[in-house]
């Protein structure tokens, strides 16, 4: 079973996955501090370089690997004249020698790999003693300062469920699952949280759904997502729910390091 391939998203990935500048700066600073003493770093699922290129600009020696050739080509274009070393390959079969890296970075990727345990084994194999697998997972904890959920959020969930549109994770569900798997080989360590604040409207949310922008929608047919979107639009019209009112969502994105003994 191969990891989810993002080739279909290469043309729009950067426009739809960009973090707010303040969150991106905080994330880059946190990761640079963590990885600075564990170089070189290998990022699995490096994609278009959304996280890798800012780290390279901060002096982190980094290589990237991704199964999606189109994403790697976009990374090269984004990098300009000096792209980092890149490899095309699956995280479950890393084309690197054992003990090559001081750190392996996995940004929201382990939940996309059905054989995630094999990918974790491969990451640990690529690390030298004292190295660390640094990973984030989807979700995150809602910040205490967060505003109330958008008034259409629950209706959206119910409608998606009725149409059979359910978010499923093909790989690791959360950090606790990985912690249990690597017990006795690597010690889990919680890193500083990065606060993410984003605004969204119902119109934007429906456009992302109907355009199947995010990978969780890819297993479903266009007819399914369009039917769900049409039902939500009809509900919003009946209930006078505005499509263009923006609501703020704030969450704390958690990161973990899984440290190998020296």
C-alpha positions in Angstrom: 0.0 0.0 0.0 1.6 3.3 -1.1 1.3 6.6 0.5 -1.2 9.2 -0.7 0.2 10.8 -3.9 -0.3 14.6 -4.1 0.5 15.0 -7.8 -3.1 16.1 -8.6 -2.7 18.9 -6.1 0.7 20.3 -7.3 -0.8 23.2 -9.2 -2.9 24.5 -6.3 -1.2 23.2 -3.2 0.7 26.3 -2.3 -2.3 28.6 -2.7 -4.5 26.4 -0.5 -2.1 25.2 2.2 -0.3 28.5 3.0 -0.2 29.4 6.7 -0.6 33.0 7.9 2.7 34.8 8.0 2.9 34.9 11.8 2.2 31.2 12.2 4.7 30.3 9.5 7.4 32.5 11.2 6.7 30.8 14.5 6.7 27.4 13.0 10.0 28.0 11.2 11.7 29.4 14.2 10.5 26.4 16.4 11.7 23.8 13.9 15.0 25.6 13.1 15.8 25.6 16.9 14.9 21.9 17.1 16.7 20.8 14.0 19.8 23.0 14.2 21.7 20.6 16.4 20.5 17.6 14.4 21.7 18.1 10.9 21.4 17.1 8.1 17.6 16.7 8.1 15.5 14.6 5.8 11.9 15.8 5.2 9.6 12.9 4.1 6.7 14.2 2.1 8.6 17.4 1.4 6.0 18.4 -1.2 6.4 21.8 -2.7 8.9 22.9 0.0 6.3 24.8 2.0 8.2 24.1 5.2 11.5 23.0 3.8 12.5 26.1 1.9 12.0 28.5 4.9 14.2 26.1 7.0 16.9 26.1 4.3 16.8 29.9 4.3 17.5 29.7 8.1 20.6 27.6 7.5 19.2 24.1 8.0 21.0 21.5 5.8 18.0 19.6 4.5 17.2 17.0 1.8 13.7 16.1 0.8 11.9 13.0 -0.4 8.4 12.7 -1.9 6.5 10.1 -3.9 4.9 12.8 -6.1 7.1 13.9 -8.9 4.9 16.9 -9.8 5.2 18.2 -6.2 9.0 17.9 -6.4 9.0 19.8 -9.7 7.0 22.6 -8.1 9.5 22.7 -5.2 12.4 23.1 -7.7 10.5 26.0 -9.3 9.8 27.6 -5.9 13.4 27.2 -4.9 14.8 29.1 -7.9 18.5 28.6 -8.5 19.4 26.6 -5.4 16.9 23.8 -4.6 17.9 21.4 -1.8 18.8 17.8 -2.6 15.7 15.9 -3.6 14.8 12.2 -4.0 11.6 10.7 -5.4 10.5 7.8 -3.4 8.0 6.4 -0.8 8.5 7.0 2.9 8.2 3.2 3.4 11.2 2.5 1.2 13.6 5.4 1.8 16.4 5.5 -0.8 19.0 6.5 1.8 21.7 4.7 3.8 21.2 3.9 7.5 22.4 6.4 10.0 22.7 9.2 7.4 20.7 11.9 9.1 20.5 13.7 12.4 16.8 14.3 12.0 13.8 13.3 10.0 10.9 15.7 9.6 7.3 14.6 8.9 4.9 17.5 8.5 1.3 16.2 8.6 2.3 13.1 6.6 2.2 10.0 8.8 -1.6 10.0 8.7 -1.4 9.6 4.9 0.7 6.5 4.9 -1.2 3.2 5.3 2.0 1.4 6.2 2.9 4.1 8.7 4.7 1.7 11.0 7.0 0.8 8.2 7.6 4.5 7.4 8.4 5.1 11.1 10.8 2.2 11.0 12.5 3.6 7.9 12.8 7.1 9.5 14.4 5.6 12.6 16.8 3.5 10.3 17.8 6.7 8.5 18.7 8.4 11.8 22.1 8.3 13.5 22.3 7.7 17.3 20.9 10.7 19.1 18.8 11.7 16.1 15.1 12.5 16.2 12.0 12.0 14.2 10.1 15.3 14.4 6.4 15.0 13.4 3.1 16.8 13.5 -0.4 15.3 13.1 -3.7 16.7 11.9 -6.1 18.3 14.3 -4.5 20.2 17.1 -6.1 21.4 20.2 -8.4 24.3 20.1 -6.9 27.4 21.7 -8.5 28.8 24.8 -8.8 32.1 23.0 -10.7 30.6 20.1 -14.0 32.0 19.0 -17.1 29.9 18.9 -17.4 27.5 16.0 -19.0 28.7 12.8 -22.8 28.4 13.0 -22.8 26.2 9.9 -20.2 23.7 11.1 -22.4 21.1 12.6 -24.9 21.2 9.7 -22.0 20.7 7.4 -20.8 17.7 9.3 -24.2 16.1 9.3 -24.8 16.7 5.6 -21.4 15.2 4.7 -22.1 12.1 6.8 -25.5 11.6 5.1 -23.8 11.7 1.7 -21.1 9.2 2.9 -18.4 11.8 3.0 -16.3 10.9 6.0 -12.8 12.0 6.9 -10.6 8.9 7.2 -6.9 8.6 8.1 -5.1 5.9 6.3 -2.1 6.1 8.6 -1.3 7.0 12.1 -4.2 8.6 14.0 -2.2 10.6 16.5 1.1 11.0 18.3 0.1 8.6 21.1 -0.2 5.8 18.5 3.4 6.5 17.3 4.6 6.9 20.9 3.3 3.4 21.7 4.8 1.9 18.6 8.4 3.3 19.1 8.4 2.6 22.9 11.7 1.1 23.9 13.4 2.5 20.8 12.7 6.2 20.9 11.5 8.6 23.6 8.6 10.9 22.8 8.9 14.6 23.7 6.3 17.3 23.2 7.6 20.4 21.4 6.3 24.0 21.8 2.9 24.5 20.2 2.4 26.7 17.2 -0.8 28.8 17.3 -2.7 28.9 14.0 -5.4 31.5 13.4 -7.4 31.3 10.2 -10.6 32.9 9.0 -13.1 31.1 6.8 -16.5 31.6 5.2 -19.1 29.1 4.2 -18.6 30.0 0.6 -14.8 29.2 0.8 -15.5 26.0 2.7 -18.0 24.8 0.0 -15.6 25.8 -2.8 -12.9 23.7 -1.2 -15.3 20.8 -0.8 -16.8 20.9 -4.3 -13.3 21.4 -5.9 -12.0 18.4 -3.9 -9.0 20.5 -2.8 -8.1 18.4 0.2 -6.9 14.8 0.1 -9.7 13.4 2.4 -12.2 14.1 -0.4 -10.3 12.3 -3.1 -11.7 8.8 -2.6 -15.2 10.2 -3.3 -16.9 11.0 -6.6 -17.5 14.5 -7.8 -21.2 13.8 -7.8 -21.1 13.0 -4.1 -19.3 16.2 -3.1 -21.5 18.3 -5.4 -24.7 16.8 -4.0 -23.5 17.6 -0.4 -22.5 21.1 -1.4 -25.9 21.7 -3.1 -27.7 20.6 0.0 -25.7 22.9 2.3 -26.3 25.9 -0.1 -30.1 25.2 0.0 -30.0 24.9 3.8 -28.1 28.2 4.1 -30.7 29.9 1.8 -33.6 28.6 3.9 -32.0 29.6 7.2 -30.6 32.9 6.0 -27.1 31.8 6.8 -24.7 34.2 5.0 -22.1 32.6 2.7 -19.5 35.4 3.1 -19.4 36.1 6.8 -15.9 35.2 8.0 -15.4 33.3 11.2 -12.1 33.0 13.0 -10.7 29.6 14.0 -7.7 29.3 16.3 -5.9 26.2 17.3 -2.6 25.1 18.8 -0.8 22.7 16.4 1.2 20.2 18.4 4.6 18.8 17.4 6.5 15.8 18.9 10.1 14.7 18.7 10.9 11.0 19.0 14.5 10.8 20.2 16.8 8.0 19.6 19.3 7.2 22.4 22.9 8.2 21.8 
